[in-house]
Amino acid sequence: MQFAERLNNVETSAIRELFKLLGKPGIVSFAGGFPDAALFDVEGMKAAAQAALTEEPGAALQYGATEGYQPLREQLTGFMHSKGVADVAADQLIVTTGSQQALDLLGKTMISPGDKVIVEGPTFLATIQCFRLYGAEVISAPVDAQGVQVDVLERLIVEHRPKLVYLIPTFGNPSGATLSLERRKRVLELAAQYQVLVVEDDPYGDLYFDAAPPPSLLALSKDVPGSREWLAHCGSLSKVLSPGLRIGWLIANPELLSRAVMCKQFSDAHTSTFAQATAAQYLKAGHMPAALAKVRKVYAARAQAMMDALRSELGDAVEFTPPAGGLFLWLRLTGEGADAGALAKQAIEQGVAFVPGAPFFSQNPDTATLRLSFATADEARIREGVQRLKRALEAVHA
């Protein structure tokens, strides 16, 4: 068969391929980017689903508007208001099938073959794949402990005149980094100055451990004249409520939003109305604050357990910046010529899995990096997994 040429620009996800190796009994997995299923608010979701079928069964089970189920759009605006975005209305967002569909819609509406886009280095692997699928040249802007380096970002914008800039400002995947308040304001200034679309992906922002992070770019845009029309914000309930609902949303200027709706019509017509109605009822019932408080506490303890174990077991063999939230810890092996890919294979033999860092870079991959997720293992399993990681590192160096 002769497949579409665009498929030559992408390859199978390294993370999905890794999952095929995880069938070994008893393995400790730090590989996935999943929330812990044991923390799902099952009773709250049952009540929400029942309410959806009781109050508006016809609407919940019928076809719906491509833009989204109106009661959910209204609840999501309330959710955004609680996060400091007071000026967004229900008709300024569309509901997507997970935030990943929002990224795909942005790719469809914005990217032509040969266009340039800028992403963080490292960044969410699926974003690199998505943008390349539409023919983009994906350029990497470096990240440090305070997020993307805005001075370098500006130079890249001037040099490449990209169609868009994609950022995960809060608890980045995989970096765990949080963009500082000063840099957030600068990013918005760059968007307005150079009239370049900035895409803010915010699936993890509610998963903070202690103090809340700086306001989102969307919340701050009211203070930076001209920035709002050059900003697209992607939100998601996957990490904070349930990935199985597949509920995300996109907030953008009206012209971009209308084109995204048109492309979504060609894709899935609309996100599941039953899932949307269930999510709307859950938010309406006010369950979210308690659910978030629970998962924040658990993930904070697990992140601390992982950092303590790494310091104790691996010492100066690794370096990392402690995350202030999210699901991930981003490590760098300090040994000369360190190769996280080789370590990953040995780690599987020792009964622990992680994701090597190289695939998260669109350019110039750092092969000494790796991503660990602390979300789905309890503290005892985390300690055991890190001990196995130590044995794997010793085996590589043997």
GUBAPA-54405 format. One record per residue (C-alpha): residue in one letter; x, y, z; residue number from 0. Coordinates in pm, 1 decimal, always signed. Example, Ala and Ser with C-alpha at 12.3 -4.5 7.8 and 13.67 -1.06 7.14 Angstrom:
REM residues 2
+---+----------+----------+----------+-----+
: r :       px :       py :       pz :   k :
+---+----------+----------+----------+-----+
: A :  +1230.0 :   -450.0 :   +780.0 :   0 :
: S :  +1367.0 :   -106.0 :   +714.0 :   1 :
+---+----------+----------+----------+-----+
This chain:
REM residues 398
+---+----------+----------+----------+-----+
: r :       px :       py :       pz :   k :
+---+----------+----------+----------+-----+
: M :     +0.0 :     +0.0 :     +0.0 :   0 :
: Q :   +104.3 :   +356.8 :    -58.7 :   1 :
: F :    +39.1 :   +546.5 :   +260.9 :   2 :
: A :    +20.8 :   +922.5 :   +302.6 :   3 :
: E :   +358.7 :  +1091.2 :   +278.8 :   4 :
: R :   +290.2 :  +1275.2 :   +603.0 :   5 :
: L :   +345.2 :   +947.7 :   +789.8 :   6 :
: N :   +710.8 :   +967.2 :   +691.0 :   7 :
: N :   +745.9 :  +1258.5 :   +934.2 :   8 :
: V :   +654.3 :  +1058.7 :  +1245.9 :   9 :
: E :   +728.9 :   +731.8 :  +1416.2 :  10 :
: T :   +560.3 :   +518.0 :  +1679.5 :  11 :
: S :   +562.7 :   +663.7 :  +2029.5 :  12 :
: A :   +864.7 :   +546.2 :  +2225.8 :  13 :
: I :   +649.7 :   +544.1 :  +2537.8 :  14 :
: R :   +378.7 :   +325.4 :  +2384.5 :  15 :
: E :   +645.2 :    +88.1 :  +2255.6 :  16 :
: L :   +795.9 :    +67.0 :  +2602.5 :  17 :
: F :   +463.0 :    -49.4 :  +2744.7 :  18 :
: K :   +498.9 :   -369.1 :  +2541.5 :  19 :
: L :   +795.1 :   -461.1 :  +2762.2 :  20 :
: L :   +607.5 :   -421.8 :  +3088.7 :  21 :
: G :   +448.1 :   -764.6 :  +3101.2 :  22 :
: K :   +710.2 :   -895.9 :  +3339.5 :  23 :
: P :   +538.5 :   -987.8 :  +3669.6 :  24 :
: G :   +613.3 :   -763.8 :  +3963.5 :  25 :
: I :   +769.2 :   -483.1 :  +3764.0 :  26 :
: V :   +767.3 :   -137.1 :  +3921.0 :  27 :
: S :   +665.4 :   +110.9 :  +3654.0 :  28 :
: F :   +768.0 :   +474.8 :  +3666.0 :  29 :
: A :   +703.7 :   +492.5 :  +3290.8 :  30 :
: G :   +342.9 :   +596.5 :  +3242.3 :  31 :
: G :   +200.1 :   +945.3 :  +3261.9 :  32 :
: F :   -120.9 :   +819.3 :  +3417.4 :  33 :
: P :   -299.0 :   +938.2 :  +3730.3 :  34 :
: D :   -350.8 :   +670.2 :  +3994.7 :  35 :
: A :   -679.2 :   +488.0 :  +3928.8 :  36 :
: A :   -708.2 :   +416.3 :  +4301.9 :  37 :
: L :   -757.4 :   +789.7 :  +4357.7 :  38 :
: F :  -1049.0 :   +830.3 :  +4117.6 :  39 :
: D :  -1364.2 :   +962.0 :  +4285.0 :  40 :
: V :  -1573.2 :   +663.4 :  +4180.6 :  41 :
: E :  -1868.7 :   +742.8 :  +4405.6 :  42 :
: G :  -1877.9 :  +1102.2 :  +4289.4 :  43 :
: M :  -1864.7 :   +990.2 :  +3928.8 :  44 :
: K :  -2143.5 :   +736.2 :  +3985.2 :  45 :
: A :  -2363.6 :  +1006.7 :  +4130.0 :  46 :
: A :  -2278.4 :  +1241.3 :  +3842.5 :  47 :
: A :  -2358.3 :   +978.5 :  +3579.1 :  48 :
: Q :  -2686.8 :   +897.9 :  +3750.8 :  49 :
: A :  -2776.6 :  +1264.8 :  +3765.8 :  50 :
: A :  -2696.2 :  +1305.1 :  +3396.3 :  51 :
: L :  -2931.1 :  +1018.6 :  +3309.3 :  52 :
: T :  -3199.6 :  +1144.2 :  +3545.9 :  53 :
: E :  -3210.4 :  +1514.8 :  +3471.8 :  54 :
: E :  -3153.1 :  +1524.2 :  +3094.2 :  55 :
: P :  -3136.7 :  +1167.8 :  +2964.6 :  56 :
: G :  -3228.1 :  +1262.7 :  +2609.6 :  57 :
: A :  -2955.1 :  +1523.5 :  +2583.3 :  58 :
: A :  -2696.4 :  +1300.8 :  +2751.9 :  59 :
: L :  -2755.7 :  +1012.9 :  +2511.6 :  60 :
: Q :  -2819.0 :  +1206.6 :  +2188.6 :  61 :
: Y :  -2594.5 :  +1369.8 :  +1931.7 :  62 :
: G :  -2476.8 :  +1712.3 :  +2044.7 :  63 :
: A :  -2328.5 :  +2037.8 :  +1927.0 :  64 :
: T :  -1972.5 :  +2021.8 :  +1797.7 :  65 :
: E :  -1881.4 :  +2314.9 :  +2024.4 :  66 :
: G :  -1977.7 :  +2111.5 :  +2329.1 :  67 :
: Y :  -2262.4 :  +2035.9 :  +2569.0 :  68 :
: Q :  -2375.6 :  +2377.1 :  +2689.0 :  69 :
: P :  -2412.8 :  +2290.9 :  +3061.8 :  70 :
: L :  -2055.3 :  +2162.0 :  +3061.6 :  71 :
: R :  -1925.5 :  +2470.3 :  +2880.9 :  72 :
: E :  -2087.7 :  +2679.6 :  +3151.9 :  73 :
: Q :  -1939.6 :  +2465.8 :  +3429.6 :  74 :
: L :  -1596.7 :  +2485.3 :  +3270.6 :  75 :
: T :  -1614.0 :  +2863.9 :  +3262.9 :  76 :
: G :  -1686.6 :  +2851.0 :  +3635.9 :  77 :
: F :  -1388.8 :  +2619.2 :  +3681.2 :  78 :
: M :  -1170.1 :  +2865.3 :  +3492.1 :  79 :
: H :  -1307.9 :  +3154.0 :  +3698.6 :  80 :
: S :  -1192.9 :  +2970.3 :  +4012.2 :  81 :
: K :   -842.5 :  +2971.8 :  +3862.2 :  82 :
: G :   -831.2 :  +3343.9 :  +3803.8 :  83 :
: V :   -971.8 :  +3361.9 :  +3451.0 :  84 :
: A :  -1271.9 :  +3580.6 :  +3522.3 :  85 :
: D :  -1336.4 :  +3705.9 :  +3170.1 :  86 :
: V :  -1397.4 :  +3385.0 :  +2977.2 :  87 :
: A :  -1751.2 :  +3301.3 :  +2865.7 :  88 :
: A :  -1903.5 :  +2968.9 :  +2766.6 :  89 :
: D :  -1906.6 :  +3061.6 :  +2397.9 :  90 :
: Q :  -1532.1 :  +3133.2 :  +2410.8 :  91 :
: L :  -1439.1 :  +2768.0 :  +2461.4 :  92 :
: I :  -1507.9 :  +2441.8 :  +2283.7 :  93 :
: V :  -1508.1 :  +2098.5 :  +2442.4 :  94 :
: T :  -1258.9 :  +1854.9 :  +2291.1 :  95 :
: T :  -1200.5 :  +1483.2 :  +2321.7 :  96 :
: G :   -915.3 :  +1527.8 :  +2567.8 :  97 :
: S :   -671.9 :  +1815.7 :  +2540.3 :  98 :
: Q :   -476.3 :  +1610.4 :  +2287.4 :  99 :
: Q :   -757.6 :  +1665.8 :  +2038.3 : 100 :
: A :   -723.1 :  +2037.7 :  +2104.5 : 101 :
: L :   -357.6 :  +2011.8 :  +2001.8 : 102 :
: D :   -454.4 :  +1815.6 :  +1692.3 : 103 :
: L :   -711.8 :  +2080.7 :  +1599.1 : 104 :
: L :   -449.2 :  +2350.0 :  +1639.2 : 105 :
: G :   -221.7 :  +2151.3 :  +1410.2 : 106 :
: K :   -495.8 :  +2119.8 :  +1150.8 : 107 :
: T :   -594.9 :  +2486.0 :  +1161.5 : 108 :
: M :   -251.7 :  +2647.0 :  +1189.3 : 109 :
: I :    +17.9 :  +2430.2 :  +1031.0 : 110 :
: S :    +96.2 :  +2391.6 :   +662.3 : 111 :
: P :   +381.5 :  +2171.5 :   +536.2 : 112 :
: G :   +710.7 :  +2351.3 :   +588.8 : 113 :
: D :   +584.3 :  +2582.2 :   +862.3 : 114 :
: K :   +799.0 :  +2620.6 :  +1170.8 : 115 :
: V :   +677.5 :  +2576.7 :  +1527.4 : 116 :
: I :   +868.6 :  +2619.0 :  +1851.2 : 117 :
: V :   +832.2 :  +2381.8 :  +2145.8 : 118 :
: E :  +1017.7 :  +2339.5 :  +2470.7 : 119 :
: G :  +1316.0 :  +2108.7 :  +2485.7 : 120 :
: P :  +1207.3 :  +1870.3 :  +2631.8 : 121 :
: T :   +831.6 :  +1866.4 :  +2575.4 : 122 :
: F :   +527.1 :  +1639.4 :  +2551.6 : 123 :
: L :   +617.2 :  +1370.6 :  +2298.4 : 124 :
: A :   +272.3 :  +1354.3 :  +2137.4 : 125 :
: T :   +290.1 :  +1725.2 :  +2053.9 : 126 :
: I :   +610.8 :  +1678.1 :  +1856.7 : 127 :
: Q :   +450.2 :  +1388.1 :  +1669.7 : 128 :
: C :   +126.6 :  +1577.5 :  +1606.6 : 129 :
: F :   +292.2 :  +1888.0 :  +1465.5 : 130 :
: R :   +530.5 :  +1685.0 :  +1250.7 : 131 :
: L :   +236.5 :  +1489.3 :  +1112.7 : 132 :
: Y :   +106.9 :  +1814.8 :   +964.5 : 133 :
: G :   +444.9 :  +1889.2 :   +811.0 : 134 :
: A :   +593.5 :  +2129.2 :  +1064.0 : 135 :
: E :   +961.0 :  +2180.3 :  +1127.7 : 136 :
: V :   +970.3 :  +2154.6 :  +1507.1 : 137 :
: I :  +1229.1 :  +2377.7 :  +1672.5 : 138 :
: S :  +1338.8 :  +2338.2 :  +2032.8 : 139 :
: A :  +1373.4 :  +2615.2 :  +2292.7 : 140 :
: P :  +1573.3 :  +2518.0 :  +2603.4 : 141 :
: V :  +1415.9 :  +2476.0 :  +2946.0 : 142 :
: D :  +1569.1 :  +2526.3 :  +3289.0 : 143 :
: A :  +1426.9 :  +2508.9 :  +3641.7 : 144 :
: Q :  +1214.4 :  +2819.4 :  +3574.0 : 145 :
: G :  +1070.5 :  +2693.9 :  +3246.9 : 146 :
: V :  +1147.9 :  +2800.3 :  +2893.2 : 147 :
: Q :  +1441.3 :  +3040.1 :  +2860.4 : 148 :
: V :  +1262.9 :  +3347.0 :  +2726.1 : 149 :
: D :  +1572.6 :  +3522.3 :  +2593.4 : 150 :
: V :  +1649.6 :  +3223.0 :  +2371.3 : 151 :
: L :  +1281.2 :  +3191.8 :  +2283.6 : 152 :
: E :  +1276.7 :  +3548.8 :  +2156.4 : 153 :
: R :  +1585.3 :  +3488.8 :  +1940.7 : 154 :
: L :  +1421.0 :  +3180.7 :  +1791.6 : 155 :
: I :  +1099.1 :  +3370.6 :  +1721.0 : 156 :
: V :  +1291.4 :  +3645.8 :  +1542.7 : 157 :
: E :  +1498.0 :  +3395.5 :  +1344.1 : 158 :
: H :  +1226.7 :  +3149.4 :  +1244.4 : 159 :
: R :   +898.2 :  +3346.5 :  +1249.4 : 160 :
: P :   +707.8 :  +3038.1 :  +1366.9 : 161 :
: K :   +337.6 :  +2971.7 :  +1315.9 : 162 :
: L :   +304.6 :  +2899.8 :  +1686.2 : 163 :
: V :   +491.0 :  +2845.2 :  +2011.9 : 164 :
: Y :   +381.2 :  +2551.6 :  +2229.8 : 165 :
: L :   +446.8 :  +2562.0 :  +2605.3 : 166 :
: I :   +351.8 :  +2366.8 :  +2917.3 : 167 :
: P :   +417.1 :  +2647.2 :  +3167.2 : 168 :
: T :   +306.8 :  +2465.3 :  +3481.3 : 169 :
: F :   +462.4 :  +2134.5 :  +3596.5 : 170 :
: G :   +579.5 :  +2049.6 :  +3248.2 : 171 :
: N :   +575.4 :  +1702.3 :  +3096.4 : 172 :
: P :   +842.7 :  +1572.5 :  +3114.5 : 173 :
: S :  +1053.1 :  +1846.4 :  +3275.1 : 174 :
: G :   +837.5 :  +1913.3 :  +3580.6 : 175 :
: A :   +947.4 :  +2277.5 :  +3548.0 : 176 :
: T :   +722.4 :  +2572.7 :  +3626.8 : 177 :
: L :   +756.3 :  +2893.2 :  +3429.0 : 178 :
: S :   +825.5 :  +3183.8 :  +3662.9 : 179 :
: L :   +582.1 :  +3474.4 :  +3687.9 : 180 :
: E :   +833.2 :  +3712.1 :  +3529.7 : 181 :
: R :   +887.5 :  +3478.7 :  +3236.5 : 182 :
: R :   +512.8 :  +3425.3 :  +3191.9 : 183 :
: K :   +462.3 :  +3796.5 :  +3147.2 : 184 :
: R :   +752.3 :  +3809.0 :  +2903.6 : 185 :
: V :   +606.4 :  +3524.9 :  +2695.7 : 186 :
: L :   +281.7 :  +3720.8 :  +2664.0 : 187 :
: E :   +473.8 :  +4031.7 :  +2565.1 : 188 :
: L :   +653.0 :  +3832.0 :  +2295.3 : 189 :
: A :   +321.2 :  +3697.2 :  +2165.8 : 190 :
: A :   +183.1 :  +4048.7 :  +2128.3 : 191 :
: Q :   +505.3 :  +4205.0 :  +1999.4 : 192 :
: Y :   +574.6 :  +3944.4 :  +1729.8 : 193 :
: Q :   +210.6 :  +3845.7 :  +1671.1 : 194 :
: V :   +283.4 :  +3477.3 :  +1715.6 : 195 :
: L :    +30.5 :  +3232.3 :  +1855.1 : 196 :
: V :   +132.5 :  +3093.1 :  +2194.3 : 197 :
: V :    -35.7 :  +2765.5 :  +2289.1 : 198 :
: E :    -59.0 :  +2711.8 :  +2664.5 : 199 :
: D :   -116.1 :  +2345.8 :  +2753.8 : 200 :
: D :   -228.9 :  +2318.2 :  +3116.6 : 201 :
: P :   -326.6 :  +1961.8 :  +3212.0 : 202 :
: Y :   -130.6 :  +1958.5 :  +3539.4 : 203 :
: G :   -173.5 :  +2307.5 :  +3685.2 : 204 :
: D :   -420.2 :  +2198.3 :  +3955.6 : 205 :
: L :   -185.3 :  +1927.4 :  +4086.8 : 206 :
: Y :    +33.4 :  +2150.3 :  +4302.9 : 207 :
: F :   +188.7 :  +2016.5 :  +4621.4 : 208 :
: D :   +207.4 :  +2320.4 :  +4847.3 : 209 :
: A :   +155.8 :  +2674.5 :  +4724.9 : 210 :
: A :    -44.0 :  +2731.3 :  +4408.5 : 211 :
: P :   +165.6 :  +2803.8 :  +4098.6 : 212 :
: P :   +170.6 :  +3144.1 :  +3927.9 : 213 :
: P :   -146.6 :  +3231.9 :  +3735.5 : 214 :
: S :   -183.0 :  +3077.3 :  +3392.6 : 215 :
: L :    -86.1 :  +3270.5 :  +3082.5 : 216 :
: L :   -458.0 :  +3298.6 :  +3014.0 : 217 :
: A :   -522.0 :  +3457.3 :  +3353.4 : 218 :
: L :   -229.9 :  +3696.6 :  +3309.0 : 219 :
: S :   -319.4 :  +3796.1 :  +2954.4 : 220 :
: K :   -561.9 :  +4064.2 :  +3077.9 : 221 :
: D :   -259.5 :  +4256.8 :  +3207.0 : 222 :
: V :    -57.9 :  +4240.3 :  +2882.4 : 223 :
: P :   -226.9 :  +4445.3 :  +2609.8 : 224 :
: G :   -270.1 :  +4266.0 :  +2280.1 : 225 :
: S :   -169.6 :  +3923.1 :  +2409.6 : 226 :
: R :   -510.1 :  +3757.0 :  +2446.2 : 227 :
: E :   -579.8 :  +3730.6 :  +2073.2 : 228 :
: W :   -243.4 :  +3555.6 :  +2027.5 : 229 :
: L :   -304.9 :  +3297.8 :  +2301.9 : 230 :
: A :   -471.1 :  +2955.9 :  +2287.7 : 231 :
: H :   -530.0 :  +2769.8 :  +2613.9 : 232 :
: C :   -578.4 :  +2391.3 :  +2634.4 : 233 :
: G :   -734.1 :  +2245.2 :  +2949.0 : 234 :
: S :   -815.2 :  +1890.5 :  +3055.9 : 235 :
: L :   -995.1 :  +1687.2 :  +3320.6 : 236 :
: S :   -782.2 :  +1380.5 :  +3246.1 : 237 :
: K :   -518.1 :  +1423.8 :  +3515.2 : 238 :
: V :   -744.1 :  +1579.1 :  +3778.8 : 239 :
: L :  -1063.4 :  +1375.6 :  +3739.6 : 240 :
: S :  -1052.7 :  +1087.6 :  +3490.0 : 241 :
: P :   -869.3 :  +1018.4 :  +3162.6 : 242 :
: G :  -1152.8 :   +786.1 :  +3062.1 : 243 :
: L :  -1395.1 :  +1076.1 :  +3031.2 : 244 :
: R :  -1177.9 :  +1221.4 :  +2750.8 : 245 :
: I :  -1284.1 :  +1576.2 :  +2837.1 : 246 :
: G :  -1064.7 :  +1866.7 :  +2737.3 : 247 :
: W :  -1127.5 :  +2219.1 :  +2614.3 : 248 :
: L :   -979.1 :  +2487.4 :  +2396.5 : 249 :
: I :  -1001.8 :  +2862.3 :  +2459.4 : 250 :
: A :   -887.9 :  +3087.1 :  +2176.0 : 251 :
: N :   -981.8 :  +3391.9 :  +1972.2 : 252 :
: P :  -1314.7 :  +3360.4 :  +1784.8 : 253 :
: E :  -1160.4 :  +3321.0 :  +1439.5 : 254 :
: L :   -932.7 :  +3036.1 :  +1544.4 : 255 :
: L :  -1206.4 :  +2873.0 :  +1750.3 : 256 :
: S :  -1451.2 :  +2871.3 :  +1459.6 : 257 :
: R :  -1198.6 :  +2696.8 :  +1237.1 : 258 :
: A :  -1121.9 :  +2445.1 :  +1508.9 : 259 :
: V :  -1494.9 :  +2367.9 :  +1534.6 : 260 :
: M :  -1509.4 :  +2311.9 :  +1159.1 : 261 :
: C :  -1216.0 :  +2067.8 :  +1174.8 : 262 :
: K :  -1369.8 :  +1887.6 :  +1471.9 : 263 :
: Q :  -1688.5 :  +1837.4 :  +1267.9 : 264 :
: F :  -1480.7 :  +1639.2 :  +1019.7 : 265 :
: S :  -1321.5 :  +1434.0 :  +1298.3 : 266 :
: D :  -1567.1 :  +1310.5 :  +1561.4 : 267 :
: A :  -1869.0 :  +1544.5 :  +1519.4 : 268 :
: H :  -1867.3 :  +1606.6 :  +1894.6 : 269 :
: T :  -1715.7 :  +1475.9 :  +2215.3 : 270 :
: S :  -1928.6 :  +1210.9 :  +2389.6 : 271 :
: T :  -2238.5 :  +1386.2 :  +2519.6 : 272 :
: F :  -2276.9 :  +1131.5 :  +2798.8 : 273 :
: A :  -1921.1 :  +1197.2 :  +2915.8 : 274 :
: Q :  -1981.2 :  +1571.0 :  +2892.7 : 275 :
: A :  -2308.5 :  +1551.1 :  +3085.2 : 276 :
: T :  -2141.9 :  +1340.3 :  +3354.1 : 277 :
: A :  -1855.4 :  +1587.3 :  +3387.6 : 278 :
: A :  -2102.0 :  +1877.3 :  +3402.3 : 279 :
: Q :  -2293.8 :  +1714.1 :  +3684.5 : 280 :
: Y :  -1973.0 :  +1636.5 :  +3871.8 : 281 :
: L :  -1857.0 :  +1997.3 :  +3854.3 : 282 :
: K :  -2206.0 :  +2125.6 :  +3936.4 : 283 :
: A :  -2215.3 :  +1910.8 :  +4251.1 : 284 :
: G :  -1897.7 :  +2078.0 :  +4377.5 : 285 :
: H :  -1692.0 :  +1759.3 :  +4416.1 : 286 :
: M :  -1377.4 :  +1889.0 :  +4249.7 : 287 :
: P :  -1213.7 :  +2082.1 :  +4539.2 : 288 :
: A :  -1217.6 :  +1779.4 :  +4772.0 : 289 :
: A :  -1098.3 :  +1545.4 :  +4496.6 : 290 :
: L :   -809.5 :  +1777.8 :  +4416.3 : 291 :
: A :   -712.8 :  +1816.4 :  +4781.4 : 292 :
: K :   -687.9 :  +1437.8 :  +4811.1 : 293 :
: V :   -472.7 :  +1378.0 :  +4505.8 : 294 :
: R :   -245.5 :  +1673.6 :  +4579.4 : 295 :
: K :   -162.1 :  +1529.5 :  +4919.9 : 296 :
: V :    -92.5 :  +1181.7 :  +4783.1 : 297 :
: Y :   +118.2 :  +1295.9 :  +4488.5 : 298 :
: A :   +316.8 :  +1534.8 :  +4706.4 : 299 :
: A :   +405.5 :  +1250.3 :  +4944.1 : 300 :
: R :   +502.4 :  +1021.3 :  +4656.7 : 301 :
: A :   +716.0 :  +1287.6 :  +4491.7 : 302 :
: Q :   +897.9 :  +1343.7 :  +4819.7 : 303 :
: A :   +946.0 :   +970.2 :  +4868.8 : 304 :
: M :  +1097.0 :   +940.0 :  +4522.2 : 305 :
: M :  +1331.9 :  +1234.3 :  +4572.7 : 306 :
: D :  +1441.5 :  +1102.7 :  +4913.0 : 307 :
: A :  +1505.7 :   +756.6 :  +4767.0 : 308 :
: L :  +1701.1 :   +895.3 :  +4473.2 : 309 :
: R :  +1921.4 :  +1103.2 :  +4701.2 : 310 :
: S :  +1974.8 :   +808.0 :  +4932.6 : 311 :
: E :  +2031.3 :   +535.1 :  +4671.9 : 312 :
: L :  +2185.2 :   +717.7 :  +4375.2 : 313 :
: G :  +2340.8 :  +1024.1 :  +4536.3 : 314 :
: D :  +2537.2 :  +1235.9 :  +4292.9 : 315 :
: A :  +2490.5 :   +983.8 :  +4010.2 : 316 :
: V :  +2178.9 :  +1182.2 :  +3917.2 : 317 :
: E :  +2071.1 :  +1544.8 :  +3931.7 : 318 :
: F :  +1721.3 :  +1691.8 :  +3930.3 : 319 :
: T :  +1517.4 :  +1997.0 :  +4021.9 : 320 :
: P :  +1241.5 :  +1918.2 :  +4273.7 : 321 :
: P :   +900.6 :  +1967.0 :  +4107.9 : 322 :
: A :   +635.6 :  +2176.3 :  +4282.3 : 323 :
: G :   +351.0 :  +1971.2 :  +4137.3 : 324 :
: G :   +243.8 :  +1746.4 :  +3853.0 : 325 :
: L :   +327.2 :  +1380.2 :  +3798.3 : 326 :
: F :   +691.0 :  +1370.9 :  +3691.5 : 327 :
: L :  +1050.3 :  +1391.4 :  +3802.6 : 328 :
: W :  +1306.5 :  +1474.3 :  +3532.6 : 329 :
: L :  +1652.7 :  +1329.6 :  +3595.5 : 330 :
: R :  +1990.1 :  +1365.4 :  +3434.4 : 331 :
: L :  +2259.7 :  +1103.5 :  +3475.1 : 332 :
: T :  +2585.0 :  +1274.5 :  +3567.2 : 333 :
: G :  +2832.9 :  +1009.0 :  +3458.2 : 334 :
: E :  +3047.7 :  +1070.0 :  +3152.4 : 335 :
: G :  +2884.1 :   +931.2 :  +2840.4 : 336 :
: A :  +2569.9 :   +836.5 :  +3034.5 : 337 :
: D :  +2301.6 :   +675.6 :  +2818.2 : 338 :
: A :  +1951.2 :   +655.9 :  +2961.9 : 339 :
: G :  +1843.4 :   +434.0 :  +2673.6 : 340 :
: A :  +2094.8 :   +167.1 :  +2771.3 : 341 :
: L :  +1992.6 :   +208.4 :  +3134.8 : 342 :
: A :  +1625.5 :   +159.7 :  +3044.2 : 343 :
: K :  +1695.0 :   -183.5 :  +2896.6 : 344 :
: Q :  +1893.0 :   -290.2 :  +3200.5 : 345 :
: A :  +1624.9 :   -146.6 :  +3428.4 : 346 :
: I :  +1362.0 :   -373.4 :  +3272.5 : 347 :
: E :  +1586.2 :   -667.8 :  +3356.6 : 348 :
: Q :  +1599.7 :   -545.3 :  +3715.5 : 349 :
: G :  +1222.1 :   -506.1 :  +3734.3 : 350 :
: V :  +1175.2 :   -130.5 :  +3702.6 : 351 :
: A :  +1067.4 :    +81.7 :  +3405.4 : 352 :
: F :  +1107.1 :   +445.1 :  +3310.3 : 353 :
: V :  +1108.4 :   +650.6 :  +2991.0 : 354 :
: P :  +1442.8 :   +766.6 :  +2845.4 : 355 :
: G :  +1450.0 :  +1140.2 :  +2787.3 : 356 :
: A :  +1576.1 :  +1156.5 :  +2426.9 : 357 :
: P :  +1234.3 :  +1118.9 :  +2253.4 : 358 :
: F :  +1104.9 :  +1428.2 :  +2435.0 : 359 :
: F :  +1341.9 :  +1651.6 :  +2237.7 : 360 :
: S :  +1254.1 :  +1769.7 :  +1888.5 : 361 :
: Q :  +1621.4 :  +1858.7 :  +1830.0 : 362 :
: N :  +1956.3 :  +1779.4 :  +1991.2 : 363 :
: P :  +1834.1 :  +1514.6 :  +2236.1 : 364 :
: D :  +2006.1 :  +1483.7 :  +2570.9 : 365 :
: T :  +2061.6 :  +1108.3 :  +2597.9 : 366 :
: A :  +2157.0 :  +1131.5 :  +2965.8 : 367 :
: T :  +1804.4 :  +1234.3 :  +3068.6 : 368 :
: L :  +1508.5 :  +1027.4 :  +3182.8 : 369 :
: R :  +1153.6 :  +1076.0 :  +3309.8 : 370 :
: L :  +1016.4 :   +908.4 :  +3621.1 : 371 :
: S :   +649.7 :   +923.2 :  +3716.9 : 372 :
: F :   +569.1 :   +888.4 :  +4086.2 : 373 :
: A :   +192.3 :   +893.2 :  +4035.1 : 374 :
: T :    +90.9 :   +528.0 :  +4027.7 : 375 :
: A :   +326.5 :   +362.2 :  +4280.3 : 376 :
: D :   +282.5 :   +389.1 :  +4655.5 : 377 :
: E :   +573.1 :   +504.6 :  +4867.3 : 378 :
: A :   +699.1 :   +151.9 :  +4945.8 : 379 :
: R :   +695.6 :    +57.2 :  +4577.1 : 380 :
: I :   +872.3 :   +381.3 :  +4491.8 : 381 :
: R :  +1154.3 :   +298.1 :  +4732.0 : 382 :
: E :  +1178.0 :    -53.9 :  +4592.3 : 383 :
: G :  +1176.8 :    +77.3 :  +4235.8 : 384 :
: V :  +1459.3 :   +321.2 :  +4306.4 : 385 :
: Q :  +1663.8 :    +41.6 :  +4464.6 : 386 :
: R :  +1615.4 :   -159.7 :  +4146.1 : 387 :
: L :  +1716.3 :   +144.4 :  +3943.2 : 388 :
: K :  +2037.2 :   +161.5 :  +4146.0 : 389 :
: R :  +2112.4 :   -202.7 :  +4065.1 : 390 :
: A :  +2046.4 :   -135.9 :  +3698.5 : 391 :
: L :  +2286.5 :   +158.3 :  +3698.7 : 392 :
: E :  +2551.6 :    -54.8 :  +3870.4 : 393 :
: A :  +2499.0 :   -326.7 :  +3605.3 : 394 :
: V :  +2543.7 :    -75.3 :  +3322.4 : 395 :
: H :  +2870.7 :    +43.8 :  +3474.9 : 396 :
: A :  +2995.6 :   -307.1 :  +3551.8 : 397 :
+---+----------+----------+----------+-----+
